[in-house]
């Protein structure tokens, strides 16, 4: 397995990772009769499904062809946050003078920063290890699994019979149809975390979460970064004024943004990579030492034999499922990135819980009931849940919007983090929360308060009645509740109060 990109460099930390998530000496068990559940894929969705099912007494087999832990542990959430944390530390030193802290000569040791990430990833990998899941009573099979019948999967020459099966194979970096791209060496989220030397000039194609997080991080760590985005601003999926705050932060960190630009072709000239983009009708050349393609995900549906068992799928959208996460074969379910538009670890986790209910207990869990937030871990972070004004217009939903700028929140001012806001969209005329956007240093943490309120039907008025510690940035959420309550003080009610209070003074 040492030839996998994710395991390069093959140092002690990646050897530790390998020993947990794909042990070279692993011997697959002998299949145990008929399984209640066979799970193909040991990323977040598969691991939660397998562990949860085994925990309630099911006989479970778990199949993984590459590294257990999936993208999240190996090439996604975990390593990216390790790099981001190093970049934030560098920015804190760079900006220390603003707080009266004088720092002498300093530099970023990129190799050490990446080694730290690999070390922490290796330590964390034990939680997703083959040995741990074996200890949970799960039969772990390493190898490529594929369906050979409506009730059987084959892996490494062994046949696993099942009552129900779950496809949880995730997704991978998409191959973009850019002429010349296949002729050059380029980075994706699957290879960027194997770097040991900082690219002097990094070109990033894509202004979505992955591209934006890495563009800012590598700029803070010392790369000269150019980021290409076809829209008029980065993070086009988000509310525009929120995205523009993050965009300004990237520009201050030195990222050169090339917007309204379409990558037309890629060329290799000596040691340099050249991306030719079309912008305002003109062709512009962008030169770098490394190229990172940070857009596009393709579902892992190849080699599974889905066409032989009546499971409908699309190579772009993934496995087709109904609201109960059942595929077009009633015995087979799917969860996670392979079937969802929400390609997040936390959504995969909760989809897995729905699968356990429905596949094992004929439950009625429905994916449409999930309230799924997301966060982009830039500085500041940008988090969102529910609908925004664009979606409200598309769905003809009337909303009221309340915004609390962080420039009016004492803790944010004192921390030097007052660029941003907390915004809530409610159903017109009431306090039912339909969506929210947060731009703040810890927006990913703050959005949880609003997701909790949405999940449990708590209105904005209830948030106003919740005491928050002072001073905290989360106090902005309570102030949104105050804004809503002030709208209830209509002229008629205010007039009645004034008359009552005037009478009370007698």
NULUMFI-24830 format. One record per residue (C-alpha): z, x, y; residue in one letter; residue number from 1. Coordinates in steps of 0.2 Angstrom, whole numbers, plus 5000, padded with zeros to 4 digits. Layout:
! NULUMFI-24830
[[Z,X,Y],"A",NUM]
...
//
This chain:
! NULUMFI-24830
[[5000,5000,5000],"X",1]
[[5002,5015,5012],"X",2]
[[4984,5013,5017],"X",3]
[[4988,4997,5026],"X",4]
[[4986,4998,5045],"X",5]
[[5003,4990,5047],"X",6]
[[5011,5005,5038],"X",7]
[[5004,5019,5048],"X",8]
[[5011,5031,5052],"X",9]
[[5018,5032,5035],"X",10]
[[5035,5039,5041],"X",11]
[[5053,5035,5034],"X",12]
[[5054,5019,5044],"X",13]
[[5037,5012,5038],"X",14]
[[5042,5017,5020],"X",15]
[[5058,5007,5022],"X",16]
[[5048,4993,5028],"X",17]
[[5036,4994,5013],"X",18]
[[5051,4996,5001],"X",19]
[[5057,4979,5007],"X",20]
[[5041,4968,5009],"X",21]
[[5029,4976,4996],"X",22]
[[5039,4988,4985],"X",23]
[[5026,5000,4977],"X",24]
[[5036,4998,4960],"X",25]
[[5038,4979,4960],"X",26]
[[5035,4971,4943],"X",27]
[[5030,4953,4944],"X",28]
[[5041,4942,4933],"X",29]
[[5034,4932,4918],"X",30]
[[5030,4914,4924],"X",31]
[[5043,4901,4921],"X",32]
[[5035,4886,4914],"X",33]
[[5031,4873,4927],"X",34]
[[5037,4876,4945],"X",35]
[[5043,4862,4957],"X",36]
[[5034,4872,4970],"X",37]
[[5022,4887,4971],"X",38]
[[5021,4894,4989],"X",39]
[[5006,4905,4993],"X",40]
[[5010,4916,5008],"X",41]
[[5026,4924,5012],"X",42]
[[5026,4923,5031],"X",43]
[[5038,4912,5041],"X",44]
[[5032,4896,5034],"X",45]
[[5031,4902,5016],"X",46]
[[5048,4910,5017],"X",47]
[[5057,4895,5024],"X",48]
[[5049,4884,5012],"X",49]
[[5053,4894,4997],"X",50]
[[5071,4898,5002],"X",51]
[[5074,4880,5007],"X",52]
[[5067,4873,4991],"X",53]
[[5077,4885,4980],"X",54]
[[5092,4881,4990],"X",55]
[[5092,4863,4984],"X",56]
[[5089,4867,4966],"X",57]
[[5070,4868,4965],"X",58]
[[5061,4881,4953],"X",59]
[[5050,4891,4965],"X",60]
[[5037,4904,4964],"X",61]
[[5032,4914,4980],"X",62]
[[5015,4923,4981],"X",63]
[[5011,4936,4993],"X",64]
[[4995,4948,4993],"X",65]
[[5000,4959,5007],"X",66]
[[5017,4961,5016],"X",67]
[[5031,4949,5015],"X",68]
[[5037,4943,5032],"X",69]
[[5019,4939,5038],"X",70]
[[5013,4943,5055],"X",71]
[[5029,4939,5064],"X",72]
[[5039,4954,5056],"X",73]
[[5025,4966,5053],"X",74]
[[5012,4964,5067],"X",75]
[[5018,4950,5079],"X",76]
[[5035,4944,5086],"X",77]
[[5046,4958,5080],"X",78]
[[5035,4974,5084],"X",79]
[[5029,4966,5101],"X",80]
[[5046,4963,5107],"X",81]
[[5051,4981,5102],"X",82]
[[5037,4987,5114],"X",83]
[[5041,4974,5127],"X",84]
[[5059,4980,5128],"X",85]
[[5054,4998,5130],"X",86]
[[5043,4993,5144],"X",87]
[[5056,4983,5152],"X",88]
[[5068,4998,5151],"X",89]
[[5055,5009,5160],"X",90]
[[5052,4996,5173],"X",91]
[[5071,4995,5176],"X",92]
[[5072,5013,5179],"X",93]
[[5056,5013,5190],"X",94]
[[5064,4999,5201],"X",95]
[[5082,5005,5201],"X",96]
[[5081,5011,5219],"X",97]
[[5080,4993,5225],"X",98]
[[5098,4991,5218],"X",99]
[[5105,5007,5226],"X",100]
[[5103,5017,5210],"X",101]
[[5095,5034,5212],"X",102]
[[5086,5041,5197],"X",103]
[[5079,5058,5196],"X",104]
[[5063,5064,5187],"X",105]
[[5060,5053,5172],"X",106]
[[5046,5049,5160],"X",107]
[[5042,5038,5146],"X",108]
[[5042,5046,5128],"X",109]
[[5030,5034,5121],"X",110]
[[5031,5041,5103],"X",111]
[[5050,5039,5104],"X",112]
[[5048,5021,5110],"X",113]
[[5037,5017,5096],"X",114]
[[5048,5025,5083],"X",115]
[[5062,5015,5089],"X",116]
[[5052,4999,5086],"X",117]
[[5047,5005,5069],"X",118]
[[5065,5009,5065],"X",119]
[[5072,4992,5070],"X",120]
[[5058,4983,5061],"X",121]
[[5062,4992,5045],"X",122]
[[5080,4988,5047],"X",123]
[[5076,4969,5050],"X",124]
[[5064,4968,5036],"X",125]
[[5078,4967,5023],"X",126]
[[5080,4949,5027],"X",127]
[[5062,4946,5022],"X",128]
[[5062,4957,5007],"X",129]
[[5056,4953,4989],"X",130]
[[5073,4958,4982],"X",131]
[[5082,4946,4993],"X",132]
[[5071,4931,4988],"X",133]
[[5073,4936,4970],"X",134]
[[5091,4935,4972],"X",135]
[[5089,4918,4979],"X",136]
[[5082,4913,4962],"X",137]
[[5064,4913,4967],"X",138]
[[5050,4921,4957],"X",139]
[[5041,4933,4968],"X",140]
[[5023,4938,4963],"X",141]
[[5014,4951,4973],"X",142]
[[4996,4950,4973],"X",143]
[[4982,4938,4978],"X",144]
[[4984,4920,4973],"X",145]
[[4971,4907,4971],"X",146]
[[4969,4890,4964],"X",147]
[[4962,4888,4946],"X",148]
[[4966,4870,4944],"X",149]
[[4974,4855,4952],"X",150]
[[4991,4861,4945],"X",151]
[[4989,4879,4943],"X",152]
[[4988,4896,4953],"X",153]
[[4983,4912,4946],"X",154]
[[4990,4929,4953],"X",155]
[[4987,4946,4946],"X",156]
[[4981,4939,4929],"X",157]
[[4995,4926,4927],"X",158]
[[4994,4908,4928],"X",159]
[[5008,4898,4938],"X",160]
[[5009,4879,4934],"X",161]
[[5016,4868,4947],"X",162]
[[5021,4850,4952],"X",163]
[[5017,4854,4970],"X",164]
[[5010,4869,4980],"X",165]
[[5011,4875,4998],"X",166]
[[4997,4885,5007],"X",167]
[[5006,4896,5020],"X",168]
[[4994,4910,5021],"X",169]
[[4994,4911,5040],"X",170]
[[4981,4918,5051],"X",171]
[[4973,4935,5057],"X",172]
[[4965,4942,5072],"X",173]
[[4948,4934,5074],"X",174]
[[4932,4944,5074],"X",175]
[[4924,4941,5091],"X",176]
[[4905,4939,5092],"X",177]
[[4903,4953,5105],"X",178]
[[4888,4964,5102],"X",179]
[[4893,4981,5098],"X",180]
[[4911,4977,5094],"X",181]
[[4909,4980,5076],"X",182]
[[4902,4998,5080],"X",183]
[[4917,5004,5089],"X",184]
[[4935,5007,5084],"X",185]
[[4946,4994,5093],"X",186]
[[4964,4988,5092],"X",187]
[[4971,4971,5088],"X",188]
[[4989,4965,5086],"X",189]
[[4987,4971,5068],"X",190]
[[4984,4989,5073],"X",191]
[[4991,4992,5091],"X",192]
[[5009,4994,5084],"X",193]
[[5003,5009,5074],"X",194]
[[5000,5019,5089],"X",195]
[[5010,5035,5091],"X",196]
[[5001,5041,5107],"X",197]
[[5000,5032,5124],"X",198]
[[4981,5028,5128],"X",199]
[[4978,5035,5145],"X",200]
[[4966,5021,5149],"X",201]
[[4968,5004,5140],"X",202]
[[4955,4990,5141],"X",203]
[[4962,4973,5136],"X",204]
[[4950,4959,5132],"X",205]
[[4959,4942,5134],"X",206]
[[4971,4934,5146],"X",207]
[[4981,4924,5133],"X",208]
[[4999,4928,5128],"X",209]
[[4995,4943,5117],"X",210]
[[4983,4951,5129],"X",211]
[[4994,4948,5144],"X",212]
[[5011,4954,5136],"X",213]
[[5002,4970,5130],"X",214]
[[4993,4973,5146],"X",215]
[[5009,4973,5156],"X",216]
[[5019,4983,5143],"X",217]
[[5007,4997,5142],"X",218]
[[5005,4998,5161],"X",219]
[[5024,4999,5162],"X",220]
[[5024,5013,5149],"X",221]
[[5011,5023,5159],"X",222]
[[4993,5017,5153],"X",223]
[[4980,5013,5166],"X",224]
[[4976,4996,5160],"X",225]
[[4961,4985,5164],"X",226]
[[4962,4967,5158],"X",227]
[[4947,4956,5156],"X",228]
[[4948,4937,5157],"X",229]
[[4934,4924,5157],"X",230]
[[4944,4911,5167],"X",231]
[[4949,4912,5185],"X",232]
[[4967,4917,5181],"X",233]
[[4977,4923,5166],"X",234]
[[4987,4912,5154],"X",235]
[[4974,4898,5157],"X",236]
[[4983,4886,5146],"X",237]
[[4998,4886,5157],"X",238]
[[5001,4877,5174],"X",239]
[[4991,4887,5187],"X",240]
[[5005,4891,5199],"X",241]
[[5016,4897,5185],"X",242]
[[5002,4908,5178],"X",243]
[[4999,4915,5195],"X",244]
[[5017,4921,5197],"X",245]
[[5015,4931,5181],"X",246]
[[4998,4937,5186],"X",247]
[[5005,4944,5202],"X",248]
[[5019,4953,5192],"X",249]
[[5005,4961,5182],"X",250]
[[4996,4967,5197],"X",251]
[[5012,4974,5204],"X",252]
[[5014,4984,5188],"X",253]
[[4997,4991,5190],"X",254]
[[4986,4980,5179],"X",255]
[[4968,4979,5185],"X",256]
[[4963,4961,5182],"X",257]
[[4944,4958,5180],"X",258]
[[4943,4938,5181],"X",259]
[[4929,4926,5179],"X",260]
[[4921,4939,5167],"X",261]
[[4913,4938,5151],"X",262]
[[4912,4953,5139],"X",263]
[[4893,4955,5135],"X",264]
[[4893,4970,5124],"X",265]
[[4903,4985,5119],"X",266]
[[4897,5003,5118],"X",267]
[[4904,5020,5113],"X",268]
[[4900,5035,5124],"X",269]
[[4907,5051,5117],"X",270]
[[4926,5049,5117],"X",271]
[[4925,5033,5128],"X",272]
[[4924,5015,5125],"X",273]
[[4913,5005,5137],"X",274]
[[4914,4986,5139],"X",275]
[[4900,4978,5149],"X",276]
[[4905,4962,5157],"X",277]
[[4896,4949,5167],"X",278]
[[4904,4944,5183],"X",279]
[[4897,4934,5197],"X",280]
[[4880,4936,5189],"X",281]
[[4881,4955,5189],"X",282]
[[4885,4967,5175],"X",283]
[[4900,4978,5177],"X",284]
[[4905,4993,5166],"X",285]
[[4923,4995,5162],"X",286]
[[4928,5012,5154],"X",287]
[[4943,5016,5143],"X",288]
[[4950,5027,5130],"X",289]
[[4956,5013,5119],"X",290]
[[4951,4994,5118],"X",291]
[[4963,4980,5113],"X",292]
[[4955,4964,5108],"X",293]
[[4969,4951,5111],"X",294]
[[4961,4934,5109],"X",295]
[[4957,4923,5094],"X",296]
[[4965,4919,5078],"X",297]
[[4957,4915,5061],"X",298]
[[4965,4905,5047],"X",299]
[[4967,4914,5031],"X",300]
[[4958,4903,5019],"X",301]
[[4946,4915,5011],"X",302]
[[4949,4919,4992],"X",303]
[[4961,4904,4989],"X",304]
[[4949,4894,4979],"X",305]
[[4952,4878,4990],"X",306]
[[4934,4871,4987],"X",307]
[[4938,4870,4968],"X",308]
[[4954,4859,4970],"X",309]
[[4947,4847,4984],"X",310]
[[4957,4855,4998],"X",311]
[[4946,4852,5014],"X",312]
[[4946,4867,5027],"X",313]
[[4937,4874,5041],"X",314]
[[4935,4893,5044],"X",315]
[[4940,4891,5062],"X",316]
[[4953,4877,5062],"X",317]
[[4960,4880,5045],"X",318]
[[4967,4869,5031],"X",319]
[[4965,4850,5035],"X",320]
[[4982,4841,5034],"X",321]
[[4989,4824,5038],"X",322]
[[5004,4820,5048],"X",323]
[[5015,4824,5033],"X",324]
[[5007,4841,5031],"X",325]
[[4998,4835,5015],"X",326]
[[4981,4842,5012],"X",327]
[[4966,4832,5005],"X",328]
[[4973,4836,4988],"X",329]
[[4989,4825,4987],"X",330]
[[4998,4838,4976],"X",331]
[[4995,4852,4989],"X",332]
[[5003,4854,5006],"X",333]
[[5001,4867,5020],"X",334]
[[5012,4874,5034],"X",335]
[[5011,4887,5048],"X",336]
[[4996,4895,5056],"X",337]
[[4984,4891,5042],"X",338]
[[4984,4873,5047],"X",339]
[[4992,4871,5065],"X",340]
[[4987,4873,5083],"X",341]
[[5004,4879,5087],"X",342]
[[5003,4896,5080],"X",343]
[[5022,4901,5082],"X",344]
[[5035,4907,5071],"X",345]
[[5047,4893,5076],"X",346]
[[5034,4879,5073],"X",347]
[[5030,4887,5056],"X",348]
[[5049,4886,5052],"X",349]
[[5050,4868,5056],"X",350]
[[5034,4863,5047],"X",351]
[[5041,4871,5032],"X",352]
[[5056,4860,5033],"X",353]
[[5045,4845,5034],"X",354]
[[5035,4851,5018],"X",355]
[[5052,4853,5008],"X",356]
[[5056,4835,5012],"X",357]
[[5039,4827,5008],"X",358]
[[5034,4838,4994],"X",359]
[[5050,4838,4984],"X",360]
[[5059,4822,4989],"X",361]
[[5044,4810,4994],"X",362]
[[5052,4811,5012],"X",363]
[[5044,4804,5028],"X",364]
[[5044,4820,5039],"X",365]
[[5030,4820,5051],"X",366]
[[5024,4835,5061],"X",367]
[[5019,4823,5076],"X",368]
[[5038,4821,5079],"X",369]
[[5041,4839,5082],"X",370]
[[5044,4845,5100],"X",371]
[[5037,4862,5100],"X",372]
[[5041,4874,5115],"X",373]
[[5033,4891,5117],"X",374]
[[5036,4906,5128],"X",375]
[[5025,4921,5134],"X",376]
[[5037,4936,5135],"X",377]
[[5030,4945,5151],"X",378]
[[5041,4949,5165],"X",379]
[[5045,4936,5171],"X",380]
[[5043,4925,5155],"X",381]
[[5033,4909,5156],"X",382]
[[5039,4895,5144],"X",383]
[[5033,4877,5142],"X",384]
[[5036,4862,5131],"X",385]
[[5028,4845,5131],"X",386]
[[5015,4839,5143],"X",387]
[[5009,4846,5159],"X",388]
[[4999,4837,5173],"X",389]
[[4982,4840,5166],"X",390]
[[4987,4833,5149],"X",391]
[[4995,4818,5158],"X",392]
[[4979,4815,5166],"X",393]
[[4969,4816,5150],"X",394]
[[4981,4804,5142],"X",395]
[[4983,4792,5157],"X",396]
[[5002,4795,5158],"X",397]
[[5010,4792,5175],"X",398]
[[5023,4806,5178],"X",399]
[[5035,4811,5192],"X",400]
[[5037,4830,5194],"X",401]
[[5053,4839,5199],"X",402]
[[5053,4858,5204],"X",403]
[[5067,4869,5207],"X",404]
[[5062,4886,5214],"X",405]
[[5073,4901,5208],"X",406]
[[5073,4907,5226],"X",407]
[[5086,4894,5229],"X",408]
[[5097,4899,5214],"X",409]
[[5110,4912,5219],"X",410]
[[5111,4921,5202],"X",411]
[[5092,4924,5202],"X",412]
[[5093,4930,5220],"X",413]
[[5107,4943,5216],"X",414]
[[5097,4949,5200],"X",415]
[[5081,4951,5210],"X",416]
[[5073,4939,5199],"X",417]
[[5069,4925,5212],"X",418]
[[5051,4923,5209],"X",419]
[[5049,4908,5198],"X",420]
[[5054,4890,5195],"X",421]
[[5060,4877,5183],"X",422]
[[5049,4861,5183],"X",423]
[[5051,4845,5173],"X",424]
[[5039,4831,5172],"X",425]
[[5047,4814,5168],"X",426]
[[5040,4797,5164],"X",427]
[[5035,4788,5181],"X",428]
[[5050,4779,5188],"X",429]
[[5063,4785,5176],"X",430]
[[5071,4801,5169],"X",431]
[[5063,4802,5152],"X",432]
[[5058,4820,5150],"X",433]
[[5040,4822,5145],"X",434]
[[5037,4841,5148],"X",435]
[[5043,4856,5157],"X",436]
[[5038,4873,5163],"X",437]
[[5050,4888,5166],"X",438]
[[5045,4904,5175],"X",439]
[[5060,4916,5174],"X",440]
[[5067,4932,5167],"X",441]
[[5074,4923,5152],"X",442]
[[5062,4907,5152],"X",443]
[[5061,4908,5133],"X",444]
[[5080,4905,5132],"X",445]
[[5080,4892,5146],"X",446]
[[5067,4881,5139],"X",447]
[[5078,4877,5124],"X",448]
[[5089,4867,5135],"X",449]
[[5075,4856,5140],"X",450]
[[5068,4855,5122],"X",451]
[[5085,4849,5116],"X",452]
[[5085,4836,5129],"X",453]
[[5068,4830,5124],"X",454]
[[5071,4830,5106],"X",455]
[[5087,4820,5107],"X",456]
[[5081,4808,5121],"X",457]
[[5093,4814,5135],"X",458]
[[5086,4810,5152],"X",459]
[[5086,4821,5167],"X",460]
[[5101,4811,5174],"X",461]
[[5111,4817,5159],"X",462]
[[5107,4835,5163],"X",463]
[[5114,4832,5181],"X",464]
[[5131,4827,5173],"X",465]
[[5132,4843,5163],"X",466]
[[5143,4856,5170],"X",467]
[[5134,4873,5170],"X",468]
[[5143,4890,5174],"X",469]
[[5141,4897,5191],"X",470]
[[5132,4908,5194],"X",471]
[[5118,4907,5181],"X",472]
[[5099,4904,5182],"X",473]
[[5101,4889,5170],"X",474]
[[5110,4881,5185],"X",475]
[[5092,4877,5190],"X",476]
[[5091,4864,5176],"X",477]
[[5106,4855,5183],"X",478]
[[5099,4855,5200],"X",479]
[[5083,4846,5194],"X",480]
[[5095,4832,5188],"X",481]
[[5102,4831,5205],"X",482]
[[5085,4829,5212],"X",483]
[[5081,4815,5201],"X",484]
[[5098,4806,5205],"X",485]
[[5094,4807,5224],"X",486]
[[5078,4797,5221],"X",487]
[[5089,4783,5214],"X",488]
[[5097,4782,5232],"X",489]
[[5084,4770,5239],"X",490]
[[5085,4764,5257],"X",491]
[[5092,4747,5251],"X",492]
[[5106,4755,5241],"X",493]
[[5110,4768,5255],"X",494]
[[5111,4753,5267],"X",495]
[[5123,4744,5255],"X",496]
[[5134,4760,5254],"X",497]
[[5135,4762,5272],"X",498]
[[5140,4744,5275],"X",499]
[[5153,4745,5261],"X",500]
[[5160,4762,5268],"X",501]
[[5160,4755,5286],"X",502]
[[5171,4740,5280],"X",503]
[[5182,4752,5270],"X",504]
[[5186,4761,5286],"X",505]
[[5194,4746,5294],"X",506]
//
